[in-house]
Amino acid sequence: RLEQIDRYLREHMRRADGLYYASQKDTVEGMTKLNIDAYYALPDAQRRAHGIPTIDHSTFTDLNARIVEGYVRAFEATTEKHFLVTAITTATTLTAKRRTKAGWYLQLKPDAELDQDKRTHVLRFDERPYLRTQAYTGRALLALYQASADPQWLEHARQIATAMREHLEDRKLGGFFAASADGTETVIARRKPLEDNAVAAQFLYLLGVAIKDEKLKLLAEKTLRATALPNVMRREGRVTGNLAMALELVSAGYVEFSVV
């Protein structure tokens, strides 16, 4: 199944530069005689005769970061080198096209492919740092460093952590805001999303382990204490998977074995 997922991503969702599109819709443009279930029941050649389901050509950085980390984990589980090569290619493109001089990553940039998409809602190309983007990208680059031993990925991860603290941290109460200030916070209070803070906590804790910085581990714990409040958790309901993983990581600690 891992190889099938990889083939689907390569054949349908991967751009020539190594970035991945956001989604593939459950509609085929111009197809009126079949519903989508009947379409997928057909053999491949017959499906292609009807056309390919519509692709959303957005290449969001946070989604690409998750794909990078997924390929790193696939490499670790199988030792198949092509998974690691794929992760490196995507991370290299992200760094070249989305990394700012300050060290944080843009969520999206305009390009010609996006202009061709038919959209109900207009995309925003906001050049502010977003927590979700930094947290997932930092975690992915750190995983890539651990798998490849290439120090550039560790340095990029460190710079993301520094930028997160500078632009997004709530220095007074703890935790991280969803985005940097834009002048509207006097009217609408800035949010500190639970799951994005949980991913940020995971990233900071693992970075603290990698560079032996106890302050980052404490910051991860402070982030969870500031955002995983009972009323917030009740509101989020079941959308707390990353929080559970972060709590496990911080409370159980990190165990490292060295074979000499």
N, C-alpha and C positions, 0 to 999 in steps of 0.2 A: 504493500500500500504506500510506503514511503516513496518508492520509485514512481508510482502512479501519480502521486501528488506533485512530485518534482517534474514529471513529464507534462502534466497539465499546466503548471506554472510556466514552464519553458515555452510551450507551444501556444499558449493563449494569453498569458498575463505579463510576460516579460518584454520590456522594451529593448531596443538594440544596445542602449548604453548600460543595461544591467538593472535599471529600476523597474518596479512592478506597478501595474495599474491597480486601481482601488477595488474594482468589482466587475463582475459580468452579470448582466441582468437576465431575467427569465423570460425575455421576449426576443423574437427574431424579426427584424424589420421586414415588412412586406408579407409575412407568413400569416395567412388567414384561415387555411383549411385544417390546420392542426393546432391543438393546444400544446403547451410546453412538455407535458408528461408524455404525450404521444410522440412528440419530436425526439425526446431522449430515448424512447424505446426503439427507435430506428437504428440500423447499423451506421457506422461512421460515415461511409460514403453517401448514404441517402440523407443523413443530417446535413452534410456539407452542401448538398444540392439545394437545400432550402435556404442555406445561409448560416452564419455564425451568430449566436446571441450577442446582443449589443454590449460593448465594452465601455466602461467609464474610464477615460484616459487620465484621470487624476493620479498623480504619483505622490501620495502623501508621505512625508518623511517618517512619521511614527509607524505607519503600516509597513514601510520598507525596513525599518529597524527591526520590527518583529520578525520579518522574513529572514533578515540577516541572522538573528539569534536562532531561529528555527533551523537554518542550514548549519549553523555551528553545532547545535545539539544533534543534528542528523550525522554530522561528521564524527562527533564524539561517540555516538552509539554504534556506528558501522565501520569507522575508520576509512570510509570511502573518500578519497582525496577530492573528488569533483564537488562534493558538498561544500568543503572548505573553500575551494576556488570560487564557487558561486557566491558565497558569503563575502569574500574579499572583494570581488568585482562590484557587488552592489554597494558595499561600504565605501569603496574607493570613489564611486560615482557620487554617492551622497555627500561625501566630504568635499569633493571638487565643486559640486554644484549648489550645495545647500549650507555649507559651513560659512559663518560670518567671521570677520576679522576679530571679533570679540570672543570667538570660540563656541558660541551656541549655533544651533541649526534652525534654518527656516523650515516651516511646515510645507510650503508649496511655492512654486514659482510659475509664472505664466509661460506657456509654450504654444506652438502652432497646433499640436494635436488637441489641446483643450478647446481651442476655438471651433473645432469641428463638432464637438459634442452638443447635443440638444439638451438643455437643462431647464428644470422648473425654477431652480434657485441659482442665483448668480454666485460664483465662487469669489471668496475674498482672498486677496493676496496681501495679507497683513504681515508687515515686516517687523513684528514684535516677537520676542521669545515666548513660546508656549510651554507650560510645564510638561504636558503629555509628550510633546516632541522631544524635549531634552531628556526626560526620564527614560523613555524607551530607547532613544538613541544611545544614551550613556550606558545603559545596561547591555545593549547589543555590542557596542564597541569594546566594553570590558570583557564580555564573553569571547569576542574575537581575539583579543589580546591573549587571553588564557589558552585559547586553542592554537594560536599561531606563534606565540612568543614574539610578535613584532611590536616593539615598544611604541611605535607611532600611535597605535590604537589606545594604549594606556594614556599617553599624553593627551590625546583628543578627549578621552573620558574625563581626565582631570580638569581640563579646561571647561568642559560642560558643567561639571560640579561647581567650579568657581563662578561661572556665569549664572547658574541657577541661584546661588546664594546672593549674588549681587543684584539680580533683577527680579527675583520671584520670592525670596524668603520673607516670611513675616518675622522680623527680628524681635518683635515684642511678645507675641503669643506663640510662636512656633508654627511649623508647617509652611507650605508653599502655595502661593496664589496660582490660579490657572493661567494667568497671563500678566505681563508687565503692565504698569499703570499707563492709562491713556487719557487721563483727564476727566473721565466720567465717574470715577470712584466716589466723588462727593454726592452723587445722585444714586448710583447703584453700587452697593458694597461688592468688593472683589471676592470671588469665590475661592474656596480651597477644596477642590474635589477630592473625595475620599480615595477612590481607586488610583488616581494619578499620583496622589501623595504616597500611597502604598508602594507603587512602582518606584517612585523617587527614593523612598526609604530603602528598598531592596538595593537599588543602585548605589546609594551612599554607603550602605553597610558593606557591600561587596568590594567597593572601591577602597574603603578603609582597611579591609583585609589585605587587598592586593598591595597597597602602599604602606601598610603597617601604621595607620593613622587612627588612633583610638578616638579622636575628636569626631571623625566622620561617623564612626559607629554610634557614638552618643547622639549625634545629630539625627541619625536615622531613628533612634528610639524617641527622641524629642518630637520628631515629625509625626510619628504614629500617635503619641500621647496627645498631641495638639489637634489631630484631625479625626481619630477614631473614637468620637464621642458617642455615647449611647443614643442620643436623639438623631444623630447623623446616620448611625448604623441602622436604626429602625427605618429611617426614610429610604435608605439604599436597598433594603430588603436583601435579596439573594445576590446582588451584584457586589460581592465582597471577596471574590476569589484571590485577587492580588493582596488584599489585606490579610487574609488567612496565611498566605505564603510569607508575607513580610513578618507577621507576628511569630511564625514558626522559626524563621531565620534569625530574628533578633533574640528570641527567648532561648532557643536551643544552642545558638552559637555556631561557629564555623569550625569544622574539624578538618585538619590537613594532615595527610600522611606523606612522609618522604621515604622513598625506597633508595637506599644507598648500596 
